[in-house]
Amino acid sequence: METRMLVDLVEELLSGPRPLPVVRTGNPVLRQPAMSYEGQLGAELLARLVEAMKESMRAAPGVGLAAPQIGVPLRLAVIEDPVELPPELRGTRPEMPAEVRHIRGRVPLPFRVLVNPLYEPVGERRAAFFEGCLSVPGLQAVVARPERVRLRGEDETGRSFDEEFTGWPARIVQHETDHLDGTLYLDRAELRSLATHEAVAEHWQQPTPADAALALGFPLPELRLER
């Protein structure tokens, strides 16, 4: 896509309703590798887009949002996981039990912007847990992912980073970076584990999906099967 067309697309998007609507699976933009960000939008328009993405991610609510999920084919994503619901939302939706958070390695992840991110596994350990996506609403499935990854890229100011992530933050950055390659979590999932949010809450809210694997008949990696 030419720079002018990209700028026009973003300007039109930002002039529309807020929060920005999330693109659902079946839209071609979710299945195409996104373009590298090379300054096409300029600092002011990029800042506006990032702010709109943050707003949409929080409104969903989610822990990450990639630019293709709002119809923008750029290698850009935002992530944030406060872990606990803010006071105004407590009691309005179920919260993850502390034991589940501990086993999953879910710890607070401050808001940040990922530009042109790339990840690679660190070590051979893998962890399998139920995972969902704002672009595939209402469903979750078990995905086995590297437990630790090295993530390289830039922030919104162009500053490079090279960091390691582990536990749930590692899963978040893998999920969002996959979006930039046209990959959905379902492509990596055990499809026999596919379940609605309600079914997961009713049957499979255990710290690990070991019971679900036995009952639904799908394999798990050798690690993280403690009950």
Summary of the structure (lengths in Angstrom):
residues: 227
radius of gyration: 17.6
end to end distance: 49.0
largest distance: 54.0
contacts: 691
relative contact order: 0.15
helix: 35%
strand: 30%
